[in-house]
C-alpha cells in the first residue's frame, strides 16, 4: 500500500497522556499546527476529548467549544487537510462544516449510531479504528488468542457495516488501535504481524507515538522507541503515521522510502 504521510496530533484537551501535546489554548494550538505544517505534516488531526484508558466522557457541547474555534482558524491559514478526532456525530458534522475533510473515529463507528450515516452523507474519508469497550472499560477487554487475526476480523466486521451504510471502500482508512483494549504483549504481537492487516486492502494508519507499551517511565522518554516502532510499521505496509513528533517522523518517512 502506498505510503502517504505523517499526521500531526493537536489535542485541545487538558488531560491527554502526553503533556506536551496538550494545546487547549487557541493561540498555542494554532502555533503548533503551523509548526507541524512547516515540518512536513500531510494532515493535522484535531481532538477535543481524551480517549486514553480511564479517561472520562466529555459532553458534545464542551468538545465543540474546544475544537471548533481551532478548526475555523486553521482552515483559513493551513494548506494541508484537517482531520477531526471524535466519536460523536454532531462534533464530526460541525467540524466538517468548518473545514475538516477526514473523520477519525476511535470507536470504529460504534459509539454513535449516527456516525456511519453521517460519513455517507458528507462523503469524507473516515478512519475506522479497532477498539473494544470505551476508555473506562477497554483494559478489561484485552483478551485475545491471536491478536492480529482477531483485530483483522473485527475490523472487517466494522468495514462491512460501513459499506452497508453507504460508505465507499475509497473513503475508508483502518487503524489497528495500538493501546486500545490491548496489553503490553498484544501491542508488540500486533506490530510484529501488522502486515496481515495491511493485506485487508485498505490504507492503514498507525498511532504509536509515545505510547506506554514502548517503555520508559514517562511519555517524554519514548521518542526513539516511537520512531523505531513507526519504522517497523512502515516496513510492514502502514500508509499513515499519526504522531506528536512531526519533524523526526517526516525524516523517518523519507529514510524508510529507501527500503519499501
C-alpha positions as a printed Julia matrix, in Angstrom:
260×3 Matrix{Float64}:
   0.0     0.0    0.0
   1.36    3.42  -0.92
   2.89    5.5    1.87
   1.12    8.84   2.01
   2.33   10.74   5.0
   2.54   11.92   8.57
  -0.47   13.03  10.62
   0.31   15.55  13.35
  -1.71   15.49  16.59
  -3.31   18.55  18.17
  -5.04   17.77  21.47
  -7.4    20.56  22.57
  -7.62   18.92  25.99
  -6.18   19.48  29.45
  -5.76   15.76  30.22
  -4.06   13.96  27.32
  -1.44   11.43  28.41
   1.42   13.39  26.79
   1.51   16.84  28.38
   3.45   18.46  25.55
   0.65   17.64  23.09
  -1.95   19.49  25.15
  -2.95   22.6   23.19
  -6.16   23.72  24.86
  -5.3    27.39  24.42
  -6.2    28.58  20.92
  -3.04   30.56  20.23
  -0.82   27.66  21.32
  -2.78   25.21  19.16
  -2.57   27.46  16.08
   1.18   27.88  16.54
   1.65   24.13  16.97
  -0.35   23.35  13.82
   1.61   25.88  11.76
   4.86   24.38  13.02
   3.7    20.87  12.11
   2.8    22.0    8.61
   6.23   23.62   8.26
   7.85   20.37   9.43
   6.1    18.4    6.68
   2.86   17.01   8.12
   0.4    15.81   5.49
  -2.59   16.11   7.86
  -3.43   17.74  11.18
  -5.69   15.7   13.49
  -7.61   17.84  16.0
  -9.24   16.25  19.04
 -11.23   17.66  21.93
 -11.68   14.58  24.09
  -9.02   12.33  25.58
  -9.68    8.64  24.9
  -6.74    7.23  26.87
  -7.6     4.34  29.23
  -9.57    5.66  32.18
 -10.5     8.98  30.55
 -13.94   10.37  31.31
 -16.58   11.35  28.79
 -16.67   14.94  27.54
 -20.05   16.4   26.57
 -20.79   17.34  22.95
 -21.03   20.99  23.94
 -17.65   21.06  25.65
 -15.98   19.14  22.84
 -17.4    21.56  20.26
 -16.2    24.53  22.31
 -12.71   23.05  22.31
 -12.33   22.16  18.62
 -14.47   24.48  16.51
 -12.58   27.75  17.12
  -9.36   25.97  16.15
 -10.94   24.39  13.06
 -12.18   27.78  11.9
  -8.81   29.4   12.45
  -6.74   26.62  10.86
  -8.93   26.32   7.77
  -8.02   29.93   6.93
  -4.24   29.52   7.25
  -3.23   25.89   6.6
  -2.63   24.37   3.18
  -2.88   20.77   4.41
  -6.1    18.86   5.22
  -7.68   18.81   8.67
  -8.97   15.74  10.48
 -11.4    15.69  13.4
 -10.7    13.1   16.09
 -14.1    12.37  17.64
 -16.56    9.6   18.47
 -19.57   11.9   18.22
 -21.51   12.51  15.01
 -22.57   16.03  15.97
 -18.98   17.07  16.65
 -17.83   15.44  13.41
 -20.57   17.17  11.42
 -19.81   20.62  12.77
 -16.08   20.11  12.29
 -16.53   19.1    8.65
 -18.72   22.14   8.06
 -15.87   24.24   9.47
 -13.2    22.64   7.28
 -12.32   19.07   8.28
 -12.05   16.62   5.39
 -11.39   13.48   7.43
 -13.15   11.94  10.45
 -11.01    9.9   12.86
 -13.36    7.76  14.97
 -11.54    5.76  17.64
 -14.7     3.76  18.29
 -14.78    2.49  14.71
 -18.28    3.92  14.11
 -19.7     2.04  17.11
 -20.02    4.74  19.78
 -22.54    6.94  17.95
 -25.13    5.16  15.83
 -25.43    8.25  13.61
 -21.76    8.35  12.61
 -21.87    5.91   9.68
 -24.81    7.61   8.01
 -23.14   10.99   8.57
 -19.94    9.84   6.84
 -22.08    8.56   3.96
 -23.9    11.88   3.7
 -20.75   14.01   3.88
 -18.66   11.81   1.61
 -15.46   12.44   3.59
 -12.79    9.89   4.39
 -13.06    8.08   7.7
 -10.54    6.31   9.92
 -12.12    3.2   11.43
 -10.12    2.14  14.47
 -10.16   -1.17  16.31
 -11.19   -0.89  19.94
 -13.29   -2.74  22.46
 -15.49   -1.04  25.01
 -14.72    2.54  25.95
 -11.92    4.35  27.83
 -13.41    3.22  31.15
 -13.69   -0.48  30.21
 -11.14   -1.18  27.46
  -8.36   -2.56  29.66
 -10.66   -5.27  30.99
 -11.46   -6.37  27.43
  -7.85   -7.02  26.39
  -8.17  -10.77  25.83
  -7.1   -12.49  22.59
  -5.98  -15.9   21.39
  -4.46  -14.41  18.22
  -4.49  -10.63  18.43
  -3.61   -9.88  14.79
  -6.19  -12.32  13.42
  -8.91  -11.13  15.81
  -8.21   -7.43  15.21
  -8.36   -8.06  11.46
 -11.63   -9.95  11.79
 -13.24   -7.29  13.99
 -12.11   -4.51  11.67
 -13.6    -6.31   8.69
 -16.92   -6.53  10.54
 -16.82   -2.78  11.04
 -15.98   -2.3    7.36
 -18.94   -4.47   6.38
 -21.29   -2.33   8.47
 -19.77    0.83   6.98
 -20.27   -0.41   3.43
 -23.86   -1.39   4.19
 -24.43    2.17   5.46
 -23.31    3.51   2.1
 -19.69    4.43   2.89
 -17.48    3.55  -0.08
 -14.31    1.49   0.11
 -12.33    4.5   -1.11
 -13.4     6.53   1.94
 -12.06    4.02   4.48
  -8.73    4.02   6.32
  -8.15    1.39   9.02
  -6.32    1.73  12.34
  -5.4    -1.32  14.48
  -5.76    0.73  17.66
  -2.46    0.27  19.46
  -3.05    0.68  23.19
  -6.83    0.35  22.95
  -8.04   -2.85  24.66
  -4.57   -4.35  24.21
  -1.98   -5.15  26.84
   1.8    -4.94  26.51
   2.26   -8.29  24.74
  -0.76   -7.71  22.48
   0.69   -4.44  21.18
   4.07   -5.97  20.39
   2.5    -9.02  18.75
   0.22   -6.79  16.69
   3.17   -4.71  15.5
   5.06   -7.88  14.57
   2.15   -9.08  12.44
   0.98   -5.73  11.1
   1.49   -6.9    7.53
  -1.53   -9.2    8.0
  -3.75   -6.14   8.49
  -2.15   -4.36   5.56
  -3.37   -7.23   3.36
  -7.01   -6.32   4.09
  -6.98   -3.92   1.15
  -7.29   -0.57   2.92
  -4.73    2.11   3.81
  -3.55    1.54   7.36
  -2.93    4.3    9.89
  -0.86    3.53  12.97
  -0.81    5.59  16.14
   2.21    4.51  18.17
   3.53    7.87  19.29
   4.93    7.82  22.84
   2.51    5.1   23.97
   3.02    3.26  27.24
   3.87   -0.16  25.79
   7.01    1.29  24.15
   8.69    1.51  27.55
  10.12    4.35  29.57
   8.7     5.72  32.79
   7.14    8.76  31.08
   5.98    9.7   27.56
   8.89   12.13  27.33
  11.28    9.16  27.28
   9.62    7.4   24.33
  10.6     9.39  21.26
  13.24    6.97  19.95
  11.12    3.85  20.62
   8.21    5.6   18.87
  10.32    6.25  15.77
  11.69    2.7   15.72
   8.18    1.26  16.03
   6.96    3.56  13.26
   9.78    2.36  11.01
   8.72   -1.25  11.61
   5.11   -0.31  10.82
   6.12    1.38   7.56
   8.19   -1.62   6.51
   5.19   -3.86   7.13
   2.96   -1.72   4.92
   1.44    1.08   7.02
   0.39    4.12   4.98
  -0.03    6.85   7.56
   1.79    7.59  10.84
  -0.12    9.56  13.48
   2.36   11.27  15.8
   3.11   14.01  18.29
   6.55   14.43  16.72
   6.23   15.54  13.11
   9.77   16.62  12.19
  11.59   13.39  13.17
   8.72   11.31  11.77
   8.97   13.05   8.4
  12.7    12.36   8.4
  11.98    8.74   9.26
   9.42    8.5    6.45
  11.91    9.86   3.92
  14.52    7.38   5.16
  12.11    4.43   5.06
  11.27    5.01   1.4
  14.66    3.52   0.52
  13.54    0.19   1.96
   9.95   -0.08   0.71
